């Protein structure tokens, strides 16, 4: 792909030429590329990806109709990208749960479980579910985000003195509704 800036012949040009070249405008530049080869065969995987991309576009349209949300996505846009581009990318990326720190959890009300979660745009919520080894629930609730950074904190509310084999499941979600899960065994 050739990048051209300041050329009077191609400046502002867009479209196809002779079925061989494609000219388009991007970030104030004229981009020239070879005409893409199009096959009549579309696999189920390609169709699934097209449907997912279509949902991403619809999500970005919803973002753009909300001035506050559009401004927030726009603030994350790097040069040459728009709020719409950032929203589409956000749709495709679920949050990352990096660490579930249970060192301060001893099974007493007030004990803290710390969770490190990041997302390419914003983590919406983090839910914690604690279950016994046999699968019976101990407690569940939402973590609160610390004022600075990517750390979330869950404060236990139920006494749970027999923790051997218990599981702590953490669910993190973002604005488009992507959900990540991480499980820690006690």
C-alpha positions in Angstrom: 0.0 0.0 0.0 1.5 3.3 -1.0 0.9 6.5 1.0 0.9 9.8 -0.9 0.7 13.3 0.7 0.8 16.5 -1.2 0.5 15.0 -4.7 -1.7 17.2 -6.9 -2.7 14.3 -9.1 -4.0 12.1 -6.4 -5.1 14.7 -3.8 -8.7 14.0 -2.7 -9.0 11.0 -5.1 -11.2 8.1 -4.0 -12.6 5.1 -5.8 -11.3 2.4 -8.2 -9.3 2.8 -11.3 -9.4 0.2 -14.0 -10.5 -2.5 -11.6 -6.9 -2.7 -10.4 -6.3 0.2 -7.9 -8.3 1.6 -5.0 -7.9 5.2 -3.9 -9.2 6.2 -0.5 -8.8 9.1 2.0 -7.6 8.4 5.5 -6.4 11.0 8.1 -5.8 13.6 5.5 -3.8 11.3 3.2 -4.6 9.5 -0.1 -4.1 5.8 0.3 -3.5 3.7 -2.9 -3.9 -0.1 -2.8 -4.4 -3.1 -5.0 -8.0 -4.0 -5.7 -9.0 -6.7 -3.2 -9.7 -10.2 -4.6 -13.3 -11.2 -3.9 -14.3 -14.9 -3.8 -17.8 -16.0 -4.2 -17.2 -18.7 -1.5 -18.0 -17.5 2.0 -17.4 -19.8 4.9 -19.5 -20.1 8.1 -16.6 -18.5 10.0 -16.6 -15.5 7.7 -20.4 -15.2 8.0 -20.1 -15.3 11.8 -17.4 -12.7 11.7 -19.5 -10.4 9.4 -22.4 -10.7 11.8 -20.2 -9.9 14.8 -18.8 -6.9 12.9 -22.3 -5.8 12.1 -23.2 -5.9 15.8 -20.1 -3.9 16.5 -21.2 -1.2 14.0 -24.6 -1.1 15.6 -23.0 -0.7 19.0 -20.9 2.2 17.7 -24.0 3.9 16.2 -25.6 3.7 19.7 -22.5 5.2 21.2 -22.5 8.1 18.7 -26.2 8.8 19.5 -25.2 9.5 23.1 -23.2 12.8 23.2 -21.6 12.0 26.6 -20.5 8.5 25.6 -19.4 9.7 22.2 -17.2 12.3 23.9 -15.7 9.7 26.2 -14.8 7.3 23.3 -13.5 10.3 21.3 -11.2 11.2 24.2 -9.6 7.8 23.9 -9.1 8.1 20.1 -5.6 8.4 18.8 -4.8 10.6 15.9 -6.3 9.3 12.7 -9.0 7.4 14.6 -12.5 8.5 15.6 -14.8 7.8 18.6 -16.6 5.3 16.3 -13.4 3.4 15.6 -12.7 3.2 19.3 -16.2 2.0 20.0 -16.0 -0.8 17.4 -12.7 -1.9 18.8 -14.1 -1.9 22.3 -16.9 -4.2 21.1 -14.4 -6.8 20.1 -12.3 -6.8 23.3 -13.5 -8.2 26.7 -11.8 -7.0 29.9 -8.7 -8.8 31.1 -8.7 -10.1 34.7 -5.0 -10.1 35.5 -5.0 -11.1 39.2 -7.4 -12.2 41.9 -5.6 -11.6 45.2 -7.1 -13.6 48.1 -4.2 -13.2 50.6 -6.4 -10.9 52.8 -9.4 -13.2 52.7 -9.8 -15.4 55.7 -13.5 -16.0 55.6 -14.6 -13.2 57.9 -16.9 -10.3 57.1 -14.8 -7.3 56.2 -12.0 -9.4 54.6 -10.9 -8.0 51.2 -10.4 -9.6 47.9 -8.4 -7.4 45.4 -8.9 -7.8 41.7 -6.8 -6.3 38.9 -8.9 -5.7 35.7 -8.2 -3.7 32.6 -10.1 -3.0 29.4 -9.2 -1.2 26.2 -11.9 1.4 27.1 -13.6 0.9 30.4 -14.5 -1.8 32.9 -18.2 -1.5 33.7 -18.5 -3.8 36.7 -16.7 -6.7 38.5 -18.8 -9.4 40.3 -17.5 -11.9 42.8 -19.1 -15.2 43.6 -17.8 -17.4 46.4 -18.9 -21.1 46.5 -18.1 -24.0 48.8 -16.2 -27.1 47.5 -19.6 -28.9 47.0 -20.9 -26.0 44.9 -23.3 -24.4 47.4 -23.1 -20.6 47.4 -21.4 -18.7 50.2 -21.9 -15.1 48.9 -21.8 -12.9 45.9 -21.7 -9.2 45.2 -20.1 -6.5 43.2 -16.6 -5.1 43.8 -15.9 -1.4 43.9 -13.2 0.3 41.9 -10.4 2.0 43.7 -10.1 5.7 43.0 -6.9 5.4 40.9 -5.9 2.7 38.6 -7.3 -0.6 37.6 -7.8 -2.3 41.0 -11.2 -3.4 42.3 -12.0 -4.4 45.8 -14.6 -6.8 47.1 -15.4 -6.8 50.8 -16.7 -10.1 52.2 -20.1 -9.9 54.1 -20.5 -13.6 55.2 -18.6 -15.7 57.6 -16.9 -18.7 55.8 -14.5 -20.4 58.2 -14.2 -23.7 56.3 -12.6 -22.5 53.0 -10.7 -25.6 51.9 -11.7 -26.3 48.3 -13.9 -23.2 48.0 -13.9 -21.3 44.7 -13.9 -17.6 44.0 -15.2 -16.7 40.6 -14.7 -13.2 39.2 -16.7 -11.8 36.3 -15.7 -8.6 34.7 -17.8 -6.8 32.1 -17.4 -3.7 29.9 -19.8 -1.3 28.2 -20.5 -3.4 25.1 -21.4 -6.4 27.4 -18.3 -8.5 27.0 -17.7 -10.7 30.0 -14.5 -12.3 31.2 -14.2 -14.9 34.0 -11.4 -16.1 36.3 -11.6 -18.7 39.0 -9.3 -19.0 42.1 -9.4 -22.0 44.4 -8.8 -21.6 48.1 
